Amino acid sequence: MRVIQEYIIEQGVSVISDLALEVNRLSGQQIELCYHCHKCTAGCPVVDAMDYGPDRLLQLAALDQSAPLFRSRDIWLCVGCYTCATRCPNDIDISAAMDGFRQMALARGYQAGERDAFLFHRLFLGVVQRFGRSHEAFMLGLFKILSHVPIMNDMGAGIGLFMRGKVPLLPGRSRAGKEIRQIIQRSKP
């Protein structure tokens, strides 16, 4: 397949949209292999909150429809659980493509389609960089202080999780903290 793609591009006859080529380059995927079986969308745990769903986002990219794709809240709602990747019969890692779509949207000046999504992503990376791992209570506290989410709206559930020992109050540190910080620093543009 790769040889055919290279020949087509070399001859100047592109059957793959520029948008698909760019996300392929950023994500290391071949999203044009998607034949829209909908297995990714059927398994997505957040598809009910999405406008399109994973396979339709790939279709928008294939059709070079950047505006609806980048304005969509879907690329920001993706939780990166890799359910889509495990279900894809063509081994497309749609989570990686979603990362590429987010990078492209930000580079082109689009605002996150989901309120406070970019803040959440930045806080998550900041907490991981600081502690070498995620810490839910610390991250949630920061998010609620800095976002538009009411501080008290899920306090009861949080206290219940804390009382059952599911969420530690203080963050632990990873032994690989230095390596994790180096990875994050190397990944910055």
PyMOL CGO cylinders between C-alpha atoms (Angstrom):
from pymol import cmd
from pymol.cgo import CYLINDER

trace = [
    CYLINDER, 0.00, 0.00, 0.00, 2.79, 2.44, 0.94, 0.3, 1, 1, 1, 1, 1, 1,
    CYLINDER, 2.79, 2.44, 0.94, 4.50, 1.87, -2.45, 0.3, 1, 1, 1, 1, 1, 1,
    CYLINDER, 4.50, 1.87, -2.45, 1.26, 2.68, -4.28, 0.3, 1, 1, 1, 1, 1, 1,
    CYLINDER, 1.26, 2.68, -4.28, 0.79, 5.86, -2.21, 0.3, 1, 1, 1, 1, 1, 1,
    CYLINDER, 0.79, 5.86, -2.21, 4.36, 6.99, -2.90, 0.3, 1, 1, 1, 1, 1, 1,
    CYLINDER, 4.36, 6.99, -2.90, 3.91, 6.39, -6.64, 0.3, 1, 1, 1, 1, 1, 1,
    CYLINDER, 3.91, 6.39, -6.64, 0.62, 8.31, -6.72, 0.3, 1, 1, 1, 1, 1, 1,
    CYLINDER, 0.62, 8.31, -6.72, 2.15, 11.24, -4.85, 0.3, 1, 1, 1, 1, 1, 1,
    CYLINDER, 2.15, 11.24, -4.85, 5.29, 11.12, -7.02, 0.3, 1, 1, 1, 1, 1, 1,
    CYLINDER, 5.29, 11.12, -7.02, 3.16, 11.34, -10.15, 0.3, 1, 1, 1, 1, 1, 1,
    CYLINDER, 3.16, 11.34, -10.15, 1.25, 14.31, -8.73, 0.3, 1, 1, 1, 1, 1, 1,
    CYLINDER, 1.25, 14.31, -8.73, -2.06, 12.46, -8.64, 0.3, 1, 1, 1, 1, 1, 1,
    CYLINDER, -2.06, 12.46, -8.64, -3.09, 12.53, -5.03, 0.3, 1, 1, 1, 1, 1, 1,
    CYLINDER, -3.09, 12.53, -5.03, -6.09, 10.48, -4.00, 0.3, 1, 1, 1, 1, 1, 1,
    CYLINDER, -6.09, 10.48, -4.00, -5.35, 11.27, -0.39, 0.3, 1, 1, 1, 1, 1, 1,
    CYLINDER, -5.35, 11.27, -0.39, -6.42, 14.70, 0.85, 0.3, 1, 1, 1, 1, 1, 1,
    CYLINDER, -6.42, 14.70, 0.85, -3.84, 17.15, 2.13, 0.3, 1, 1, 1, 1, 1, 1,
    CYLINDER, -3.84, 17.15, 2.13, -5.51, 17.03, 5.54, 0.3, 1, 1, 1, 1, 1, 1,
    CYLINDER, -5.51, 17.03, 5.54, -5.21, 13.23, 5.68, 0.3, 1, 1, 1, 1, 1, 1,
    CYLINDER, -5.21, 13.23, 5.68, -1.58, 13.38, 4.59, 0.3, 1, 1, 1, 1, 1, 1,
    CYLINDER, -1.58, 13.38, 4.59, -0.79, 15.91, 7.30, 0.3, 1, 1, 1, 1, 1, 1,
    CYLINDER, -0.79, 15.91, 7.30, -2.46, 13.94, 10.09, 0.3, 1, 1, 1, 1, 1, 1,
    CYLINDER, -2.46, 13.94, 10.09, -0.73, 10.79, 8.82, 0.3, 1, 1, 1, 1, 1, 1,
    CYLINDER, -0.73, 10.79, 8.82, 2.62, 12.57, 9.11, 0.3, 1, 1, 1, 1, 1, 1,
    CYLINDER, 2.62, 12.57, 9.11, 1.88, 13.85, 12.62, 0.3, 1, 1, 1, 1, 1, 1,
    CYLINDER, 1.88, 13.85, 12.62, 0.35, 10.65, 13.96, 0.3, 1, 1, 1, 1, 1, 1,
    CYLINDER, 0.35, 10.65, 13.96, 2.31, 7.96, 12.12, 0.3, 1, 1, 1, 1, 1, 1,
    CYLINDER, 2.31, 7.96, 12.12, -1.00, 6.44, 10.95, 0.3, 1, 1, 1, 1, 1, 1,
    CYLINDER, -1.00, 6.44, 10.95, -2.58, 5.74, 7.58, 0.3, 1, 1, 1, 1, 1, 1,
    CYLINDER, -2.58, 5.74, 7.58, -6.10, 7.02, 8.12, 0.3, 1, 1, 1, 1, 1, 1,
    CYLINDER, -6.10, 7.02, 8.12, -7.00, 6.47, 4.46, 0.3, 1, 1, 1, 1, 1, 1,
    CYLINDER, -7.00, 6.47, 4.46, -7.11, 2.73, 5.27, 0.3, 1, 1, 1, 1, 1, 1,
    CYLINDER, -7.11, 2.73, 5.27, -10.36, 3.31, 7.17, 0.3, 1, 1, 1, 1, 1, 1,
    CYLINDER, -10.36, 3.31, 7.17, -13.31, 1.76, 5.37, 0.3, 1, 1, 1, 1, 1, 1,
    CYLINDER, -13.31, 1.76, 5.37, -15.81, 3.00, 7.95, 0.3, 1, 1, 1, 1, 1, 1,
    CYLINDER, -15.81, 3.00, 7.95, -16.87, -0.27, 9.53, 0.3, 1, 1, 1, 1, 1, 1,
    CYLINDER, -16.87, -0.27, 9.53, -17.85, 1.85, 12.60, 0.3, 1, 1, 1, 1, 1, 1,
    CYLINDER, -17.85, 1.85, 12.60, -16.25, -0.56, 15.10, 0.3, 1, 1, 1, 1, 1, 1,
    CYLINDER, -16.25, -0.56, 15.10, -14.24, 2.31, 16.60, 0.3, 1, 1, 1, 1, 1, 1,
    CYLINDER, -14.24, 2.31, 16.60, -17.34, 4.43, 17.05, 0.3, 1, 1, 1, 1, 1, 1,
    CYLINDER, -17.34, 4.43, 17.05, -19.37, 1.53, 18.45, 0.3, 1, 1, 1, 1, 1, 1,
    CYLINDER, -19.37, 1.53, 18.45, -16.76, 0.98, 21.17, 0.3, 1, 1, 1, 1, 1, 1,
    CYLINDER, -16.76, 0.98, 21.17, -15.98, 4.61, 22.00, 0.3, 1, 1, 1, 1, 1, 1,
    CYLINDER, -15.98, 4.61, 22.00, -16.92, 5.33, 25.65, 0.3, 1, 1, 1, 1, 1, 1,
    CYLINDER, -16.92, 5.33, 25.65, -17.55, 9.04, 24.97, 0.3, 1, 1, 1, 1, 1, 1,
    CYLINDER, -17.55, 9.04, 24.97, -19.26, 8.84, 21.57, 0.3, 1, 1, 1, 1, 1, 1,
    CYLINDER, -19.26, 8.84, 21.57, -22.61, 9.89, 23.06, 0.3, 1, 1, 1, 1, 1, 1,
    CYLINDER, -22.61, 9.89, 23.06, -21.12, 13.32, 23.82, 0.3, 1, 1, 1, 1, 1, 1,
    CYLINDER, -21.12, 13.32, 23.82, -19.50, 13.64, 20.38, 0.3, 1, 1, 1, 1, 1, 1,
    CYLINDER, -19.50, 13.64, 20.38, -20.88, 15.39, 17.31, 0.3, 1, 1, 1, 1, 1, 1,
    CYLINDER, -20.88, 15.39, 17.31, -19.51, 12.94, 14.73, 0.3, 1, 1, 1, 1, 1, 1,
    CYLINDER, -19.51, 12.94, 14.73, -17.69, 9.99, 16.27, 0.3, 1, 1, 1, 1, 1, 1,
    CYLINDER, -17.69, 9.99, 16.27, -14.22, 8.65, 15.46, 0.3, 1, 1, 1, 1, 1, 1,
    CYLINDER, -14.22, 8.65, 15.46, -14.85, 7.14, 12.01, 0.3, 1, 1, 1, 1, 1, 1,
    CYLINDER, -14.85, 7.14, 12.01, -16.70, 10.21, 10.72, 0.3, 1, 1, 1, 1, 1, 1,
    CYLINDER, -16.70, 10.21, 10.72, -13.79, 12.41, 11.80, 0.3, 1, 1, 1, 1, 1, 1,
    CYLINDER, -13.79, 12.41, 11.80, -11.51, 10.28, 9.64, 0.3, 1, 1, 1, 1, 1, 1,
    CYLINDER, -11.51, 10.28, 9.64, -14.01, 10.69, 6.82, 0.3, 1, 1, 1, 1, 1, 1,
    CYLINDER, -14.01, 10.69, 6.82, -13.96, 14.49, 7.25, 0.3, 1, 1, 1, 1, 1, 1,
    CYLINDER, -13.96, 14.49, 7.25, -10.17, 14.37, 6.99, 0.3, 1, 1, 1, 1, 1, 1,
    CYLINDER, -10.17, 14.37, 6.99, -10.35, 12.19, 3.88, 0.3, 1, 1, 1, 1, 1, 1,
    CYLINDER, -10.35, 12.19, 3.88, -12.71, 14.72, 2.31, 0.3, 1, 1, 1, 1, 1, 1,
    CYLINDER, -12.71, 14.72, 2.31, -10.40, 17.62, 3.27, 0.3, 1, 1, 1, 1, 1, 1,
    CYLINDER, -10.40, 17.62, 3.27, -13.12, 19.15, 5.46, 0.3, 1, 1, 1, 1, 1, 1,
    CYLINDER, -13.12, 19.15, 5.46, -10.88, 20.91, 7.97, 0.3, 1, 1, 1, 1, 1, 1,
    CYLINDER, -10.88, 20.91, 7.97, -13.32, 23.51, 9.32, 0.3, 1, 1, 1, 1, 1, 1,
    CYLINDER, -13.32, 23.51, 9.32, -15.98, 21.10, 10.66, 0.3, 1, 1, 1, 1, 1, 1,
    CYLINDER, -15.98, 21.10, 10.66, -13.30, 18.73, 11.91, 0.3, 1, 1, 1, 1, 1, 1,
    CYLINDER, -13.30, 18.73, 11.91, -11.29, 21.37, 13.80, 0.3, 1, 1, 1, 1, 1, 1,
    CYLINDER, -11.29, 21.37, 13.80, -14.40, 23.12, 15.15, 0.3, 1, 1, 1, 1, 1, 1,
    CYLINDER, -14.40, 23.12, 15.15, -15.76, 19.82, 16.40, 0.3, 1, 1, 1, 1, 1, 1,
    CYLINDER, -15.76, 19.82, 16.40, -15.68, 19.10, 20.09, 0.3, 1, 1, 1, 1, 1, 1,
    CYLINDER, -15.68, 19.10, 20.09, -14.91, 15.45, 19.28, 0.3, 1, 1, 1, 1, 1, 1,
    CYLINDER, -14.91, 15.45, 19.28, -11.14, 15.83, 19.02, 0.3, 1, 1, 1, 1, 1, 1,
    CYLINDER, -11.14, 15.83, 19.02, -11.13, 17.38, 22.48, 0.3, 1, 1, 1, 1, 1, 1,
    CYLINDER, -11.13, 17.38, 22.48, -13.48, 14.83, 24.02, 0.3, 1, 1, 1, 1, 1, 1,
    CYLINDER, -13.48, 14.83, 24.02, -11.33, 11.87, 23.00, 0.3, 1, 1, 1, 1, 1, 1,
    CYLINDER, -11.33, 11.87, 23.00, -9.94, 10.42, 26.22, 0.3, 1, 1, 1, 1, 1, 1,
    CYLINDER, -9.94, 10.42, 26.22, -7.15, 8.47, 24.53, 0.3, 1, 1, 1, 1, 1, 1,
    CYLINDER, -7.15, 8.47, 24.53, -8.35, 5.12, 25.88, 0.3, 1, 1, 1, 1, 1, 1,
    CYLINDER, -8.35, 5.12, 25.88, -7.30, 3.32, 22.67, 0.3, 1, 1, 1, 1, 1, 1,
    CYLINDER, -7.30, 3.32, 22.67, -10.55, 1.34, 22.47, 0.3, 1, 1, 1, 1, 1, 1,
    CYLINDER, -10.55, 1.34, 22.47, -10.85, 2.51, 18.86, 0.3, 1, 1, 1, 1, 1, 1,
    CYLINDER, -10.85, 2.51, 18.86, -7.33, 1.31, 18.07, 0.3, 1, 1, 1, 1, 1, 1,
    CYLINDER, -7.33, 1.31, 18.07, -7.94, -2.14, 19.53, 0.3, 1, 1, 1, 1, 1, 1,
    CYLINDER, -7.94, -2.14, 19.53, -11.17, -2.55, 17.56, 0.3, 1, 1, 1, 1, 1, 1,
    CYLINDER, -11.17, -2.55, 17.56, -9.88, -1.33, 14.18, 0.3, 1, 1, 1, 1, 1, 1,
    CYLINDER, -9.88, -1.33, 14.18, -9.48, -4.18, 11.66, 0.3, 1, 1, 1, 1, 1, 1,
    CYLINDER, -9.48, -4.18, 11.66, -6.87, -2.09, 9.80, 0.3, 1, 1, 1, 1, 1, 1,
    CYLINDER, -6.87, -2.09, 9.80, -4.84, -1.28, 12.93, 0.3, 1, 1, 1, 1, 1, 1,
    CYLINDER, -4.84, -1.28, 12.93, -5.39, 2.47, 12.71, 0.3, 1, 1, 1, 1, 1, 1,
    CYLINDER, -5.39, 2.47, 12.71, -4.60, 4.12, 16.02, 0.3, 1, 1, 1, 1, 1, 1,
    CYLINDER, -4.60, 4.12, 16.02, -7.34, 6.73, 15.95, 0.3, 1, 1, 1, 1, 1, 1,
    CYLINDER, -7.34, 6.73, 15.95, -6.21, 8.08, 19.34, 0.3, 1, 1, 1, 1, 1, 1,
    CYLINDER, -6.21, 8.08, 19.34, -2.91, 9.04, 17.71, 0.3, 1, 1, 1, 1, 1, 1,
    CYLINDER, -2.91, 9.04, 17.71, -4.84, 10.65, 14.83, 0.3, 1, 1, 1, 1, 1, 1,
    CYLINDER, -4.84, 10.65, 14.83, -6.88, 12.61, 17.41, 0.3, 1, 1, 1, 1, 1, 1,
    CYLINDER, -6.88, 12.61, 17.41, -3.62, 13.90, 18.90, 0.3, 1, 1, 1, 1, 1, 1,
    CYLINDER, -3.62, 13.90, 18.90, -2.61, 14.98, 15.41, 0.3, 1, 1, 1, 1, 1, 1,
    CYLINDER, -2.61, 14.98, 15.41, -5.94, 16.69, 14.82, 0.3, 1, 1, 1, 1, 1, 1,
    CYLINDER, -5.94, 16.69, 14.82, -5.56, 18.63, 18.09, 0.3, 1, 1, 1, 1, 1, 1,
    CYLINDER, -5.56, 18.63, 18.09, -2.05, 19.74, 17.12, 0.3, 1, 1, 1, 1, 1, 1,
    CYLINDER, -2.05, 19.74, 17.12, -3.27, 20.85, 13.71, 0.3, 1, 1, 1, 1, 1, 1,
    CYLINDER, -3.27, 20.85, 13.71, -6.27, 22.70, 15.16, 0.3, 1, 1, 1, 1, 1, 1,
    CYLINDER, -6.27, 22.70, 15.16, -4.10, 24.66, 17.58, 0.3, 1, 1, 1, 1, 1, 1,
    CYLINDER, -4.10, 24.66, 17.58, -1.48, 25.41, 14.92, 0.3, 1, 1, 1, 1, 1, 1,
    CYLINDER, -1.48, 25.41, 14.92, -4.22, 26.79, 12.65, 0.3, 1, 1, 1, 1, 1, 1,
    CYLINDER, -4.22, 26.79, 12.65, -5.67, 29.00, 15.36, 0.3, 1, 1, 1, 1, 1, 1,
    CYLINDER, -5.67, 29.00, 15.36, -8.85, 27.07, 16.15, 0.3, 1, 1, 1, 1, 1, 1,
    CYLINDER, -8.85, 27.07, 16.15, -10.19, 27.22, 19.68, 0.3, 1, 1, 1, 1, 1, 1,
    CYLINDER, -10.19, 27.22, 19.68, -10.86, 23.97, 21.49, 0.3, 1, 1, 1, 1, 1, 1,
    CYLINDER, -10.86, 23.97, 21.49, -14.35, 22.79, 20.58, 0.3, 1, 1, 1, 1, 1, 1,
    CYLINDER, -14.35, 22.79, 20.58, -15.02, 21.77, 24.16, 0.3, 1, 1, 1, 1, 1, 1,
    CYLINDER, -15.02, 21.77, 24.16, -14.92, 24.40, 26.86, 0.3, 1, 1, 1, 1, 1, 1,
    CYLINDER, -14.92, 24.40, 26.86, -11.89, 24.05, 29.16, 0.3, 1, 1, 1, 1, 1, 1,
    CYLINDER, -11.89, 24.05, 29.16, -10.54, 21.02, 27.24, 0.3, 1, 1, 1, 1, 1, 1,
    CYLINDER, -10.54, 21.02, 27.24, -7.21, 22.65, 26.46, 0.3, 1, 1, 1, 1, 1, 1,
    CYLINDER, -7.21, 22.65, 26.46, -6.86, 23.68, 30.10, 0.3, 1, 1, 1, 1, 1, 1,
    CYLINDER, -6.86, 23.68, 30.10, -7.49, 20.08, 31.16, 0.3, 1, 1, 1, 1, 1, 1,
    CYLINDER, -7.49, 20.08, 31.16, -4.83, 18.76, 28.76, 0.3, 1, 1, 1, 1, 1, 1,
    CYLINDER, -4.83, 18.76, 28.76, -2.27, 21.34, 29.94, 0.3, 1, 1, 1, 1, 1, 1,
    CYLINDER, -2.27, 21.34, 29.94, -2.98, 20.60, 33.62, 0.3, 1, 1, 1, 1, 1, 1,
    CYLINDER, -2.98, 20.60, 33.62, -2.70, 16.86, 33.04, 0.3, 1, 1, 1, 1, 1, 1,
    CYLINDER, -2.70, 16.86, 33.04, 0.71, 17.22, 31.41, 0.3, 1, 1, 1, 1, 1, 1,
    CYLINDER, 0.71, 17.22, 31.41, 1.81, 19.64, 34.11, 0.3, 1, 1, 1, 1, 1, 1,
    CYLINDER, 1.81, 19.64, 34.11, 0.85, 17.25, 36.90, 0.3, 1, 1, 1, 1, 1, 1,
    CYLINDER, 0.85, 17.25, 36.90, 2.55, 14.32, 35.15, 0.3, 1, 1, 1, 1, 1, 1,
    CYLINDER, 2.55, 14.32, 35.15, 5.65, 16.43, 34.58, 0.3, 1, 1, 1, 1, 1, 1,
    CYLINDER, 5.65, 16.43, 34.58, 5.74, 17.49, 38.23, 0.3, 1, 1, 1, 1, 1, 1,
    CYLINDER, 5.74, 17.49, 38.23, 5.02, 14.13, 39.91, 0.3, 1, 1, 1, 1, 1, 1,
    CYLINDER, 5.02, 14.13, 39.91, 5.93, 11.65, 37.19, 0.3, 1, 1, 1, 1, 1, 1,
    CYLINDER, 5.93, 11.65, 37.19, 2.35, 10.35, 37.20, 0.3, 1, 1, 1, 1, 1, 1,
    CYLINDER, 2.35, 10.35, 37.20, -1.19, 11.60, 37.29, 0.3, 1, 1, 1, 1, 1, 1,
    CYLINDER, -1.19, 11.60, 37.29, -2.78, 12.50, 40.59, 0.3, 1, 1, 1, 1, 1, 1,
    CYLINDER, -2.78, 12.50, 40.59, -6.53, 12.82, 40.30, 0.3, 1, 1, 1, 1, 1, 1,
    CYLINDER, -6.53, 12.82, 40.30, -7.25, 14.87, 43.40, 0.3, 1, 1, 1, 1, 1, 1,
    CYLINDER, -7.25, 14.87, 43.40, -4.51, 17.41, 42.72, 0.3, 1, 1, 1, 1, 1, 1,
    CYLINDER, -4.51, 17.41, 42.72, -5.44, 17.70, 39.05, 0.3, 1, 1, 1, 1, 1, 1,
    CYLINDER, -5.44, 17.70, 39.05, -9.17, 17.97, 39.72, 0.3, 1, 1, 1, 1, 1, 1,
    CYLINDER, -9.17, 17.97, 39.72, -8.59, 20.64, 42.37, 0.3, 1, 1, 1, 1, 1, 1,
    CYLINDER, -8.59, 20.64, 42.37, -6.49, 22.71, 39.96, 0.3, 1, 1, 1, 1, 1, 1,
    CYLINDER, -6.49, 22.71, 39.96, -8.99, 22.21, 37.17, 0.3, 1, 1, 1, 1, 1, 1,
    CYLINDER, -8.99, 22.21, 37.17, -11.94, 23.33, 39.26, 0.3, 1, 1, 1, 1, 1, 1,
    CYLINDER, -11.94, 23.33, 39.26, -10.11, 26.41, 40.50, 0.3, 1, 1, 1, 1, 1, 1,
    CYLINDER, -10.11, 26.41, 40.50, -8.99, 27.47, 37.02, 0.3, 1, 1, 1, 1, 1, 1,
    CYLINDER, -8.99, 27.47, 37.02, -12.02, 26.42, 34.95, 0.3, 1, 1, 1, 1, 1, 1,
    CYLINDER, -12.02, 26.42, 34.95, -15.70, 27.18, 34.71, 0.3, 1, 1, 1, 1, 1, 1,
    CYLINDER, -15.70, 27.18, 34.71, -16.69, 23.99, 36.54, 0.3, 1, 1, 1, 1, 1, 1,
    CYLINDER, -16.69, 23.99, 36.54, -18.47, 24.59, 39.87, 0.3, 1, 1, 1, 1, 1, 1,
    CYLINDER, -18.47, 24.59, 39.87, -16.21, 23.52, 42.72, 0.3, 1, 1, 1, 1, 1, 1,
    CYLINDER, -16.21, 23.52, 42.72, -18.89, 21.74, 44.76, 0.3, 1, 1, 1, 1, 1, 1,
    CYLINDER, -18.89, 21.74, 44.76, -20.82, 19.90, 42.03, 0.3, 1, 1, 1, 1, 1, 1,
    CYLINDER, -20.82, 19.90, 42.03, -19.23, 16.47, 42.64, 0.3, 1, 1, 1, 1, 1, 1,
    CYLINDER, -19.23, 16.47, 42.64, -17.73, 16.90, 46.08, 0.3, 1, 1, 1, 1, 1, 1,
    CYLINDER, -17.73, 16.90, 46.08, -19.80, 14.02, 47.53, 0.3, 1, 1, 1, 1, 1, 1,
    CYLINDER, -19.80, 14.02, 47.53, -18.42, 11.51, 45.04, 0.3, 1, 1, 1, 1, 1, 1,
    CYLINDER, -18.42, 11.51, 45.04, -14.87, 12.75, 45.69, 0.3, 1, 1, 1, 1, 1, 1,
    CYLINDER, -14.87, 12.75, 45.69, -15.21, 12.39, 49.44, 0.3, 1, 1, 1, 1, 1, 1,
    CYLINDER, -15.21, 12.39, 49.44, -16.63, 8.89, 48.99, 0.3, 1, 1, 1, 1, 1, 1,
    CYLINDER, -16.63, 8.89, 48.99, -13.69, 7.85, 46.80, 0.3, 1, 1, 1, 1, 1, 1,
    CYLINDER, -13.69, 7.85, 46.80, -11.24, 9.32, 49.30, 0.3, 1, 1, 1, 1, 1, 1,
    CYLINDER, -11.24, 9.32, 49.30, -12.92, 7.55, 52.25, 0.3, 1, 1, 1, 1, 1, 1,
    CYLINDER, -12.92, 7.55, 52.25, -12.69, 4.20, 50.45, 0.3, 1, 1, 1, 1, 1, 1,
    CYLINDER, -12.69, 4.20, 50.45, -8.98, 4.78, 49.75, 0.3, 1, 1, 1, 1, 1, 1,
    CYLINDER, -8.98, 4.78, 49.75, -9.47, 5.07, 45.98, 0.3, 1, 1, 1, 1, 1, 1,
    CYLINDER, -9.47, 5.07, 45.98, -7.93, 8.54, 45.66, 0.3, 1, 1, 1, 1, 1, 1,
    CYLINDER, -7.93, 8.54, 45.66, -4.93, 9.41, 47.80, 0.3, 1, 1, 1, 1, 1, 1,
    CYLINDER, -4.93, 9.41, 47.80, -4.95, 12.92, 49.21, 0.3, 1, 1, 1, 1, 1, 1,
    CYLINDER, -4.95, 12.92, 49.21, -1.24, 13.54, 48.63, 0.3, 1, 1, 1, 1, 1, 1,
    CYLINDER, -1.24, 13.54, 48.63, 0.49, 12.71, 45.35, 0.3, 1, 1, 1, 1, 1, 1,
    CYLINDER, 0.49, 12.71, 45.35, 3.25, 10.14, 45.28, 0.3, 1, 1, 1, 1, 1, 1,
    CYLINDER, 3.25, 10.14, 45.28, 6.30, 10.61, 43.12, 0.3, 1, 1, 1, 1, 1, 1,
    CYLINDER, 6.30, 10.61, 43.12, 7.39, 8.26, 40.40, 0.3, 1, 1, 1, 1, 1, 1,
    CYLINDER, 7.39, 8.26, 40.40, 10.95, 6.92, 40.41, 0.3, 1, 1, 1, 1, 1, 1,
    CYLINDER, 10.95, 6.92, 40.41, 11.03, 7.75, 36.70, 0.3, 1, 1, 1, 1, 1, 1,
    CYLINDER, 11.03, 7.75, 36.70, 10.14, 11.41, 37.24, 0.3, 1, 1, 1, 1, 1, 1,
    CYLINDER, 10.14, 11.41, 37.24, 13.36, 12.71, 35.70, 0.3, 1, 1, 1, 1, 1, 1,
    CYLINDER, 13.36, 12.71, 35.70, 12.88, 10.59, 32.58, 0.3, 1, 1, 1, 1, 1, 1,
    CYLINDER, 12.88, 10.59, 32.58, 9.25, 11.65, 32.25, 0.3, 1, 1, 1, 1, 1, 1,
    CYLINDER, 9.25, 11.65, 32.25, 10.21, 15.32, 32.48, 0.3, 1, 1, 1, 1, 1, 1,
    CYLINDER, 10.21, 15.32, 32.48, 12.82, 14.77, 29.77, 0.3, 1, 1, 1, 1, 1, 1,
    CYLINDER, 12.82, 14.77, 29.77, 10.25, 13.11, 27.49, 0.3, 1, 1, 1, 1, 1, 1,
    CYLINDER, 10.25, 13.11, 27.49, 7.84, 16.01, 27.95, 0.3, 1, 1, 1, 1, 1, 1,
    CYLINDER, 7.84, 16.01, 27.95, 10.59, 18.56, 27.30, 0.3, 1, 1, 1, 1, 1, 1,
    CYLINDER, 10.59, 18.56, 27.30, 11.69, 16.75, 24.11, 0.3, 1, 1, 1, 1, 1, 1,
    CYLINDER, 11.69, 16.75, 24.11, 8.13, 16.65, 22.82, 0.3, 1, 1, 1, 1, 1, 1,
    CYLINDER, 8.13, 16.65, 22.82, 7.65, 20.42, 23.03, 0.3, 1, 1, 1, 1, 1, 1,
    CYLINDER, 7.65, 20.42, 23.03, 7.91, 22.22, 19.68, 0.3, 1, 1, 1, 1, 1, 1,
]
cmd.load_cgo(trace, "trace")
